[in-house]
Amino acid sequence: MSSCGVGAYTLRRAAVETTAAGHYAPGSDSMEHPDSSPALPEVWSCPNCGARLVSRNLWHSCGQFTLETLFAGAAPGVLELAREYVAMLHSLGDVQVLAQKTRLVCVARVRFAGLSPRKRGFQATFALHRWLDSPQIVKQVDYGPRWRGHYVAVQARTDLDDELRGWLQEAHDVVGLQADLPKRTARRPSASPGD
């Protein structure tokens, strides 16, 4: 059984809501018991590394890596800054934070955020369904109609601000939990040959 989820309840959102200024409006969430609505399928956990994956045997970086190894060549203080970012990721909800060989990823149901180490800091990364317009965003990548990658340079504690945390919360709630996907209904029996 998977350890993923948000307790005994499933987060549901009818649509991604934003304010007039284009900011995420988290107040529209409702909590509904999983028995009252068909939910998305459970995630699968890799028996070798424990990574949460949206489907069985999905390709992933299967290994045991550490944050300390990722930042072994970094300037003094960068590892502590990365630890603060990891704490911010954990504060978003039920997430799994995994150090990989060259990066760190954060997973709810699916990967929605992470970081890429740099000598004097790191790039915080996250996916949204919309584009952001902010001087903090140093790079944007279009990964398809539902994945807009955003990159923020983090070199000091002040870069881990409320605005970044708000974007990460939106990434968790919408992308990471796949809140915009329709809930699955019971499968219909397949048609028999000749029907």
MDAnalysis code that builds the backbone (N, CA, C; Angstrom):
import MDAnalysis as mda
import numpy as np

u = mda.Universe.empty(585, n_residues=195, atom_resindex=np.repeat(np.arange(195), 3), trajectory=True)
u.add_TopologyAttr("name", ["N", "CA", "C"] * 195)
u.add_TopologyAttr("resid", np.arange(1, 196))
u.add_TopologyAttr("resname", ["MET", "SER", "SER", "CYS", "GLY", "VAL", "GLY", "ALA", "TYR", "THR", "LEU", "ARG", "ARG", "ALA", "ALA", "VAL", "GLU", "THR", "THR", "ALA", "ALA", "GLY", "HIS", "TYR", "ALA", "PRO", "GLY", "SER", "ASP", "SER", "MET", "GLU", "HIS", "PRO", "ASP", "SER", "SER", "PRO", "ALA", "LEU", "PRO", "GLU", "VAL", "TRP", "SER", "CYS", "PRO", "ASN", "CYS", "GLY", "ALA", "ARG", "LEU", "VAL", "SER", "ARG", "ASN", "LEU", "TRP", "HIS", "SER", "CYS", "GLY", "GLN", "PHE", "THR", "LEU", "GLU", "THR", "LEU", "PHE", "ALA", "GLY", "ALA", "ALA", "PRO", "GLY", "VAL", "LEU", "GLU", "LEU", "ALA", "ARG", "GLU", "TYR", "VAL", "ALA", "MET", "LEU", "HIS", "SER", "LEU", "GLY", "ASP", "VAL", "GLN", "VAL", "LEU", "ALA", "GLN", "LYS", "THR", "ARG", "LEU", "VAL", "CYS", "VAL", "ALA", "ARG", "VAL", "ARG", "PHE", "ALA", "GLY", "LEU", "SER", "PRO", "ARG", "LYS", "ARG", "GLY", "PHE", "GLN", "ALA", "THR", "PHE", "ALA", "LEU", "HIS", "ARG", "TRP", "LEU", "ASP", "SER", "PRO", "GLN", "ILE", "VAL", "LYS", "GLN", "VAL", "ASP", "TYR", "GLY", "PRO", "ARG", "TRP", "ARG", "GLY", "HIS", "TYR", "VAL", "ALA", "VAL", "GLN", "ALA", "ARG", "THR", "ASP", "LEU", "ASP", "ASP", "GLU", "LEU", "ARG", "GLY", "TRP", "LEU", "GLN", "GLU", "ALA", "HIS", "ASP", "VAL", "VAL", "GLY", "LEU", "GLN", "ALA", "ASP", "LEU", "PRO", "LYS", "ARG", "THR", "ALA", "ARG", "ARG", "PRO", "SER", "ALA", "SER", "PRO", "GLY", "ASP"])
u.atoms.positions = np.array([
    [0.841, -1.185, 0.000],
    [0.000, 0.000, 0.000],
    [0.875, 1.234, 0.000],
    [0.507, 2.221, -0.713],
    [1.285, 3.444, -0.855],
    [1.122, 4.347, 0.349],
    [2.172, 5.105, 0.645],
    [2.092, 6.062, 1.736],
    [1.708, 7.447, 1.248],
    [1.366, 7.553, -0.018],
    [1.030, 8.845, -0.597],
    [-0.406, 9.223, -0.309],
    [-0.694, 10.489, -0.353],
    [-2.055, 10.973, -0.157],
    [-2.036, 12.146, 0.784],
    [-3.184, 12.607, 1.148],
    [-3.279, 13.694, 2.105],
    [-4.121, 13.182, 3.255],
    [-3.562, 12.277, 4.033],
    [-4.279, 11.674, 5.137],
    [-5.365, 10.771, 4.598],
    [-6.509, 10.785, 5.248],
    [-7.623, 9.935, 4.827],
    [-8.527, 10.653, 3.841],
    [-8.088, 11.769, 3.339],
    [-8.927, 12.557, 2.456],
    [-8.224, 12.864, 1.160],
    [-8.990, 13.163, 0.141],
    [-8.463, 13.496, -1.170],
    [-8.766, 14.955, -1.468],
    [-7.743, 15.704, -1.882],
    [-7.923, 17.110, -2.219],
    [-8.609, 17.208, -3.569],
    [-9.668, 18.007, -3.650],
    [-10.369, 18.200, -4.911],
    [-10.448, 19.684, -5.225],
    [-10.278, 20.033, -6.487],
    [-10.394, 21.417, -6.930],
    [-11.141, 21.381, -8.246],
    [-12.216, 22.132, -8.326],
    [-13.007, 22.162, -9.556],
    [-12.195, 22.784, -10.685],
    [-11.477, 23.831, -10.394],
    [-10.641, 24.482, -11.390],
    [-9.557, 25.247, -10.651],
    [-8.466, 25.505, -11.322],
    [-7.413, 26.303, -10.728],
    [-7.897, 27.741, -10.697],
    [-8.013, 28.299, -9.512],
    [-8.511, 29.664, -9.400],
    [-7.360, 30.619, -9.132],
    [-7.448, 31.787, -9.729],
    [-6.461, 32.822, -9.500],
    [-7.174, 34.115, -9.178],
    [-6.451, 35.016, -8.527],
    [-7.005, 36.323, -8.217],
    [-6.954, 37.189, -9.466],
    [-7.498, 38.386, -9.374],
    [-7.485, 39.309, -10.511],
    [-6.055, 39.606, -10.954],
    [-5.109, 39.571, -10.004],
    [-3.713, 39.848, -10.340],
    [-2.998, 38.620, -10.907],
    [-3.714, 37.506, -11.040],
    [-3.105, 36.311, -11.595],
    [-2.439, 35.418, -10.578],
    [-2.642, 35.672, -9.278],
    [-2.043, 34.850, -8.246],
    [-2.965, 33.688, -7.886],
    [-2.366, 32.625, -7.424],
    [-3.080, 31.422, -7.018],
    [-3.983, 31.721, -5.834],
    [-5.217, 31.221, -5.879],
    [-6.184, 31.420, -4.792],
    [-6.520, 30.067, -4.176],
    [-5.825, 29.681, -3.081],
    [-6.011, 28.349, -2.532],
    [-7.301, 28.144, -1.754],
    [-8.131, 29.120, -1.581],
    [-9.330, 28.998, -0.756],
    [-10.438, 28.157, -1.345],
    [-10.335, 27.719, -2.591],
    [-11.430, 27.004, -3.228],
    [-11.366, 25.497, -3.014],
    [-10.392, 25.024, -2.247],
    [-10.259, 23.590, -2.006],
    [-11.397, 23.084, -1.145],
    [-11.791, 21.857, -1.378],
    [-12.706, 21.188, -0.469],
    [-12.121, 19.838, -0.159],
    [-12.324, 19.382, 1.052],
    [-11.831, 18.066, 1.420],
    [-13.006, 17.111, 1.377],
    [-12.805, 16.001, 0.724],
    [-13.865, 15.034, 0.555],
    [-13.319, 13.665, 0.896],
    [-14.054, 12.884, 1.662],
    [-13.612, 11.548, 2.028],
    [-13.484, 10.704, 0.768],
    [-12.442, 9.866, 0.664],
    [-12.219, 9.110, -0.566],
    [-13.361, 8.165, -0.926],
    [-14.142, 7.723, 0.043],
    [-15.248, 6.827, -0.269],
    [-16.413, 7.551, -0.932],
    [-16.438, 8.882, -0.885],
    [-17.555, 9.626, -1.443],
    [-17.363, 10.003, -2.901],
    [-16.157, 9.820, -3.444],
    [-15.883, 10.160, -4.829],
    [-14.782, 9.261, -5.356],
    [-14.908, 8.775, -6.584],
    [-13.815, 7.970, -7.130],
    [-12.536, 8.807, -7.171],
    [-11.441, 8.240, -6.734],
    [-10.181, 8.972, -6.658],
    [-9.235, 8.521, -7.760],
    [-8.161, 9.259, -7.910],
    [-7.101, 8.853, -8.822],
    [-6.487, 7.563, -8.293],
    [-5.911, 6.758, -9.162],
    [-5.279, 5.520, -8.695],
    [-4.156, 5.819, -7.705],
    [-3.914, 4.890, -6.807],
    [-2.826, 5.070, -5.853],
    [-1.489, 5.066, -6.577],
    [-0.516, 5.732, -5.971],
    [0.828, 5.707, -6.542],
    [1.493, 4.399, -6.141],
    [2.555, 4.067, -6.857],
    [3.319, 2.858, -6.598],
    [4.647, 3.272, -5.994],
    [5.163, 2.526, -5.045],
    [6.473, 2.809, -4.455],
    [7.483, 1.789, -4.943],
    [8.621, 2.274, -5.395],
    [9.691, 1.400, -5.862],
    [10.197, 0.564, -4.679],
    [10.243, -0.750, -4.814],
    [10.713, -1.576, -3.707],
    [12.211, -1.429, -3.431],
    [12.968, -0.889, -4.381],
    [14.415, -0.736, -4.199],
    [14.800, 0.570, -3.516],
    [14.184, 1.670, -3.943],
    [14.589, 2.975, -3.404],
    [13.470, 3.698, -2.666],
    [12.231, 3.203, -2.785],
    [11.106, 3.823, -2.082],
    [10.495, 5.017, -2.792],
    [10.962, 5.343, -3.995],
    [10.426, 6.502, -4.726],
    [8.950, 6.296, -5.050],
    [8.146, 7.356, -4.878],
    [6.741, 7.340, -5.271],
    [6.660, 7.541, -6.778],
    [5.900, 6.702, -7.433],
    [5.752, 6.804, -8.878],
    [4.284, 6.674, -9.233],
    [3.844, 7.429, -10.225],
    [2.433, 7.464, -10.589],
    [1.977, 6.157, -11.233],
    [2.915, 5.370, -11.753],
    [2.543, 4.057, -12.288],
    [3.664, 3.057, -12.004],
    [3.325, 1.805, -11.977],
    [4.249, 0.729, -11.653],
    [5.423, 0.697, -12.638],
    [6.618, 0.535, -12.085],
    [7.857, 0.379, -12.865],
    [8.177, 1.565, -13.763],
    [7.668, 2.745, -13.453],
    [8.000, 3.946, -14.211],
    [9.501, 4.212, -14.072],
    [10.152, 4.599, -15.173],
    [11.581, 4.878, -15.135],
    [11.855, 5.987, -14.136],
    [12.898, 5.811, -13.349],
    [13.310, 6.832, -12.388],
    [14.771, 6.617, -12.017],
    [15.342, 7.578, -11.336],
    [16.720, 7.492, -10.875],
    [16.719, 6.684, -9.583],
    [16.881, 5.387, -9.706],
    [16.772, 4.466, -8.572],
    [18.136, 4.381, -7.884],
    [18.244, 4.979, -6.731],
    [19.507, 4.946, -6.009],
    [19.369, 5.648, -4.677],
    [20.408, 5.580, -3.899],
    [20.437, 6.222, -2.593],
    [21.469, 7.352, -2.637],
    [20.982, 8.578, -2.696],
    [21.858, 9.745, -2.762],
    [21.508, 10.677, -1.612],
    [22.401, 11.602, -1.305],
    [22.158, 12.526, -0.196],
    [22.302, 13.972, -0.642],
    [21.697, 14.844, 0.124],
    [21.832, 16.279, -0.106],
    [23.291, 16.696, 0.076],
    [23.953, 16.101, 1.048],
    [25.358, 16.415, 1.317],
    [26.238, 16.086, 0.107],
    [25.966, 14.971, -0.562],
    [26.724, 14.602, -1.753],
    [26.464, 15.579, -2.891],
    [25.194, 15.985, -3.043],
    [24.854, 16.951, -4.102],
    [25.627, 18.249, -3.946],
    [25.843, 18.677, -2.698],
    [26.471, 19.976, -2.449],
    [27.904, 19.851, -1.938],
    [28.556, 18.730, -2.216],
    [29.920, 18.501, -1.735],
    [30.899, 19.582, -2.204],
    [30.743, 20.077, -3.414],
    [31.668, 21.079, -3.940],
    [31.163, 22.510, -3.833],
    [30.078, 22.720, -3.097],
    [29.473, 24.054, -3.018],
    [30.204, 24.966, -2.034],
    [29.977, 26.234, -2.187],
    [30.552, 27.237, -1.294],
    [30.001, 27.056, 0.124],
    [30.711, 27.537, 1.139],
    [30.221, 27.431, 2.518],
    [28.837, 28.069, 2.663],
    [27.964, 27.415, 3.412],
    [26.628, 27.940, 3.666],
    [25.568, 27.487, 2.679],
    [25.968, 26.979, 1.523],
    [24.995, 26.588, 0.497],
    [24.219, 25.339, 0.927],
    [24.894, 24.383, 1.560],
    [24.205, 23.182, 2.030],
    [23.115, 23.544, 3.037],
    [23.412, 24.453, 3.956],
    [22.406, 24.883, 4.941],
    [21.235, 25.575, 4.240],
    [21.511, 26.364, 3.240],
    [20.456, 27.018, 2.455],
    [19.584, 25.968, 1.759],
    [20.211, 24.932, 1.211],
    [19.459, 23.846, 0.575],
    [18.594, 23.118, 1.601],
    [19.098, 22.928, 2.808],
    [18.302, 22.285, 3.869],
    [17.062, 23.125, 4.205],
    [17.208, 24.439, 4.198],
    [16.051, 25.313, 4.449],
    [15.013, 25.171, 3.329],
    [15.486, 25.055, 2.107],
    [14.568, 24.843, 0.973],
    [13.852, 23.504, 1.116],
    [14.568, 22.468, 1.501],
    [13.958, 21.149, 1.708],
    [12.898, 21.233, 2.804],
    [13.174, 21.969, 3.869],
    [12.173, 22.153, 4.933],
    [10.938, 22.866, 4.381],
    [11.144, 23.839, 3.499],
    [10.018, 24.537, 2.863],
    [9.197, 23.550, 2.033],
    [9.862, 22.676, 1.303],
    [9.157, 21.672, 0.496],
    [8.334, 20.746, 1.399],
    [8.910, 20.317, 2.505],
    [8.184, 19.432, 3.436],
    [6.970, 20.132, 4.049],
    [7.012, 21.449, 4.165],
    [5.901, 22.189, 4.771],
    [4.679, 22.279, 3.851],
    [4.814, 21.877, 2.588],
    [3.729, 22.013, 1.613],
    [2.633, 20.975, 1.793],
    [2.935, 19.855, 2.393],
    [1.973, 18.763, 2.546],
    [2.694, 17.437, 2.543],
    [1.974, 16.372, 2.219],
    [2.548, 15.031, 2.191],
    [3.406, 14.907, 0.935],
    [4.701, 15.088, 1.091],
    [5.624, 15.035, -0.043],
    [6.774, 14.092, 0.263],
    [7.424, 13.673, -0.783],
    [8.651, 12.895, -0.687],
    [9.728, 13.708, -1.389],
    [10.821, 13.978, -0.684],
    [11.935, 14.740, -1.251],
    [13.088, 13.759, -1.457],
    [13.519, 13.637, -2.701],
    [14.533, 12.644, -3.063],
    [15.754, 13.303, -3.685],
    [16.909, 13.077, -3.063],
    [18.161, 13.489, -3.688],
    [18.480, 12.463, -4.756],
    [18.875, 12.941, -5.914],
    [19.287, 12.074, -7.002],
    [20.743, 12.392, -7.333],
    [21.283, 11.787, -8.362],
    [22.706, 11.962, -8.653],
    [23.086, 13.413, -8.924],
    [22.253, 14.147, -9.673],
    [22.613, 15.515, -10.064],
    [21.578, 16.562, -9.669],
    [20.512, 16.153, -8.978],
    [19.449, 17.088, -8.611],
    [18.665, 16.524, -7.433],
    [17.705, 17.308, -6.975],
    [16.773, 16.886, -5.941],
    [15.376, 17.068, -6.506],
    [14.476, 16.120, -6.253],
    [13.102, 16.227, -6.737],
    [12.144, 16.130, -5.558],
    [10.973, 16.747, -5.722],
    [9.924, 16.718, -4.719],
    [8.667, 16.152, -5.374],
    [8.073, 15.138, -4.749],
    [6.955, 14.395, -5.308],
    [5.783, 14.414, -4.331],
    [4.582, 14.677, -4.832],
    [3.341, 14.438, -4.083],
    [2.776, 13.160, -4.721],
    [1.869, 13.287, -5.700],
    [1.528, 12.138, -6.561],
    [2.544, 12.045, -7.681],
    [2.916, 13.209, -8.226],
    [3.921, 13.293, -9.282],
    [4.940, 14.362, -8.893],
    [6.058, 14.354, -9.591],
    [7.106, 15.360, -9.336],
    [6.584, 16.734, -9.729],
    [6.792, 17.717, -8.849],
    [6.315, 19.071, -9.131],
    [7.354, 20.135, -8.821],
    [8.425, 19.797, -8.116],
    [9.433, 20.790, -7.732],
    [10.758, 20.083, -7.485],
    [11.782, 20.897, -7.305],
    [13.087, 20.337, -6.999],
    [14.143, 21.413, -6.946],
    [15.378, 20.995, -7.122],
    [16.484, 21.946, -7.195],
    [17.613, 21.333, -7.994],
    [18.417, 22.212, -8.568],
    [19.649, 21.831, -9.260],
    [20.786, 22.586, -8.586],
    [21.779, 21.879, -8.035],
    [22.852, 22.547, -7.292],
    [23.758, 23.395, -8.191],
    [24.246, 24.460, -7.611],
    [25.236, 25.336, -8.226],
    [26.324, 25.588, -7.181],
    [27.462, 26.067, -7.600],
    [28.584, 26.308, -6.680],
    [28.207, 27.283, -5.563],
    [27.508, 28.363, -5.914],
    [27.184, 29.399, -4.935],
    [25.706, 29.443, -4.546],
    [24.984, 28.375, -4.825],
    [23.563, 28.330, -4.492],
    [22.909, 27.179, -5.235],
    [21.701, 27.393, -5.671],
    [20.998, 26.379, -6.457],
    [19.864, 27.029, -7.221],
    [19.357, 26.327, -8.197],
    [18.161, 26.763, -8.907],
    [16.990, 25.978, -8.342],
    [16.045, 26.686, -7.743],
    [14.797, 26.068, -7.310],
    [13.943, 25.906, -8.557],
    [13.345, 24.749, -8.724],
    [12.535, 24.477, -9.907],
    [11.145, 24.034, -9.481],
    [10.147, 24.407, -10.276],
    [8.777, 23.969, -10.005],
    [7.951, 24.104, -11.268],
    [6.855, 23.340, -11.316],
    [5.969, 23.341, -12.484],
    [4.612, 23.896, -12.097],
    [4.054, 24.698, -12.976],
    [2.705, 25.227, -12.820],
    [1.955, 25.011, -14.131],
    [0.673, 25.277, -14.121],
    [-0.115, 25.219, -15.359],
    [-0.172, 26.578, -16.037],
    [0.464, 27.564, -15.463],
    [0.441, 28.928, -16.004],
    [1.855, 29.482, -15.971],
    [2.050, 30.557, -16.734],
    [3.327, 31.263, -16.734],
    [3.320, 32.310, -15.629],
    [4.460, 32.524, -15.015],
    [4.628, 33.586, -14.029],
    [5.406, 34.725, -14.658],
    [5.093, 35.942, -14.217],
    [5.817, 37.120, -14.665],
    [6.411, 37.775, -13.426],
    [7.667, 37.471, -13.154],
    [8.337, 37.984, -11.966],
    [9.828, 38.096, -12.238],
    [10.471, 39.117, -11.684],
    [11.923, 39.219, -11.854],
    [12.681, 38.079, -11.164],
    [12.039, 37.374, -10.232],
    [12.681, 36.231, -9.569],
    [12.858, 35.047, -10.518],
    [12.025, 34.959, -11.540],
    [12.092, 33.836, -12.475],
    [13.251, 34.070, -13.437],
    [14.257, 33.179, -13.407],
    [15.430, 33.350, -14.260],
    [15.342, 32.528, -15.544],
    [14.413, 31.564, -15.575],
    [14.256, 30.721, -16.757],
    [12.862, 30.106, -16.727],
    [12.277, 29.930, -17.912],
    [10.992, 29.245, -18.053],
    [11.099, 28.270, -19.217],
    [10.490, 27.082, -19.050],
    [10.522, 26.062, -20.092],
    [9.109, 25.522, -20.271],
    [8.689, 25.428, -21.516],
    [7.374, 24.877, -21.833],
    [7.528, 23.376, -22.037],
    [7.006, 22.601, -21.094],
    [7.078, 21.142, -21.184],
    [5.780, 20.546, -21.714],
    [4.893, 21.351, -22.249],
    [3.621, 20.866, -22.769],
    [2.481, 21.691, -22.206],
    [1.254, 21.358, -22.598],
    [0.120, 22.207, -22.232],
    [-0.181, 22.271, -20.741],
    [0.313, 21.326, -19.955],
    [0.005, 21.337, -18.529],
    [1.235, 21.487, -17.649],
    [2.402, 21.728, -18.233],
    [3.638, 21.837, -17.462],
    [4.438, 23.048, -17.912],
    [4.443, 24.067, -17.096],
    [5.243, 25.261, -17.339],
    [6.347, 25.283, -16.286],
    [7.569, 24.961, -16.707],
    [8.696, 24.917, -15.781],
    [9.203, 26.312, -15.464],
    [9.444, 26.568, -14.179],
    [9.960, 27.852, -13.704],
    [11.218, 27.606, -12.873],
    [12.204, 28.482, -13.018],
    [13.479, 28.367, -12.324],
    [13.758, 29.664, -11.580],
    [14.147, 29.529, -10.324],
    [14.460, 30.677, -9.478],
    [15.861, 30.472, -8.909],
    [16.744, 31.469, -9.062],
    [18.089, 31.390, -8.492],
    [18.013, 31.644, -6.990],
    [18.585, 30.741, -6.220],
    [18.612, 30.885, -4.758],
    [20.073, 30.918, -4.334],
    [20.478, 32.072, -3.764],
    [21.856, 32.242, -3.308],
    [21.938, 32.760, -1.888],
    [20.792, 33.161, -1.333],
    [20.758, 33.690, 0.033],
    [19.421, 33.339, 0.672],
    [19.388, 33.377, 1.988],
    [18.161, 33.056, 2.737],
    [16.993, 33.939, 2.295],
    [17.260, 35.177, 1.909],
    [16.187, 36.089, 1.487],
    [15.516, 35.640, 0.187],
    [16.186, 34.775, -0.591],
    [15.574, 34.245, -1.810],
    [14.486, 33.222, -1.500],
    [14.499, 32.663, -0.292],
    [13.477, 31.696, 0.137],
    [12.328, 32.462, 0.791],
    [11.667, 33.293, -0.002],
    [10.658, 34.210, 0.522],
    [9.240, 33.661, 0.398],
    [8.265, 34.448, 0.858],
    [6.863, 34.041, 0.822],
    [6.349, 33.868, -0.605],
    [6.862, 34.660, -1.539],
    [6.424, 34.528, -2.924],
    [6.824, 33.161, -3.493],
    [8.080, 32.761, -3.268],
    [8.526, 31.446, -3.716],
    [7.708, 30.353, -3.041],
    [7.468, 30.477, -1.742],
    [6.688, 29.465, -1.036],
    [5.271, 29.375, -1.608],
    [4.670, 30.497, -1.962],
    [3.338, 30.496, -2.560],
    [3.313, 29.776, -3.899],
    [4.344, 30.002, -4.717],
    [4.427, 29.307, -6.003],
    [4.596, 27.804, -5.790],
    [5.423, 27.438, -4.809],
    [5.621, 26.021, -4.517],
    [4.339, 25.376, -4.005],
    [3.581, 26.111, -3.190],
    [2.313, 25.559, -2.692],
    [1.347, 25.323, -3.847],
    [1.280, 26.277, -4.771],
    [0.431, 26.101, -5.954],
    [0.903, 24.908, -6.778],
    [2.211, 24.780, -6.962],
    [2.749, 23.651, -7.713],
    [2.373, 22.332, -7.037],
    [2.463, 22.276, -5.723],
    [2.078, 21.072, -4.977],
    [0.592, 20.773, -5.146],
    [-0.243, 21.774, -4.891],
    [-1.695, 21.574, -4.866],
    [-2.278, 21.233, -6.233],
    [-1.751, 21.849, -7.271],
    [-2.331, 21.688, -8.601],
    [-1.596, 20.624, -9.418],
    [-0.289, 20.770, -9.558],
    [0.486, 19.846, -10.385],
    [0.822, 18.575, -9.602],
    [1.390, 18.730, -8.426],
    [1.842, 17.575, -7.651],
    [0.738, 16.618, -7.257],
    [-0.422, 17.151, -6.892],
    [-1.554, 16.303, -6.512],
    [-2.458, 15.961, -7.689],
    [-2.129, 16.482, -8.856],
    [-2.922, 16.267, -10.079],
    [-4.386, 16.647, -9.823],
    [-4.596, 17.755, -9.126],
    [-5.931, 18.180, -8.712],
    [-6.835, 18.538, -9.884],
    [-6.257, 18.824, -11.033],
    [-7.074, 19.216, -12.181],
    [-7.544, 18.031, -13.008],
    [-7.039, 16.834, -12.724],
    [-7.442, 15.668, -13.509],
    [-8.810, 15.190, -13.070],
    [-9.614, 14.740, -14.007],
    [-10.922, 14.199, -13.618],
    [-10.721, 12.947, -12.787],
    [-11.586, 12.782, -11.811],
    [-11.510, 11.591, -10.979],
    [-11.922, 10.388, -11.814],
    [-11.306, 9.279, -11.572],
    [-11.604, 8.066, -12.345],
    [-12.916, 7.455, -11.881],
    [-13.661, 6.975, -12.816],
    [-14.882, 6.255, -12.485],
    [-14.606, 4.771, -12.674],
    [-15.526, 3.960, -12.213],
    [-15.337, 2.526, -12.360],
    [-15.185, 2.196, -13.840],
    [-14.303, 1.263, -14.145],
    [-14.069, 0.886, -15.544],
    [-15.260, 0.112, -16.085],
    [-15.616, 0.439, -17.313],
    [-16.679, -0.313, -17.993],
    [-16.102, -1.607, -18.511],
    [-16.896, -2.665, -18.483],
    [-16.400, -3.914, -19.068],
    [-16.143, -3.699, -20.554],
    [-15.091, -4.339, -21.044],
    [-14.787, -4.185, -22.460],
    [-15.789, -4.953, -23.290],
    [-16.009, -4.448, -24.477],
    [-16.959, -5.088, -25.380],
    [-16.419, -6.445, -25.806],
    [-17.280, -7.410, -25.904],
    [-16.838, -8.728, -26.353],
    [-16.688, -8.711, -27.867],
    [-15.830, -9.585, -28.382],
    [-15.649, -9.612, -29.839],
    [-16.980, -9.890, -30.510],
    [-17.266, -9.188, -31.503],
    [-18.506, -9.363, -32.239],
    [-19.584, -8.368, -31.833],
    [-19.334, -7.553, -30.782],
    [-20.310, -6.528, -30.390],
    [-20.142, -5.295, -31.225],
])
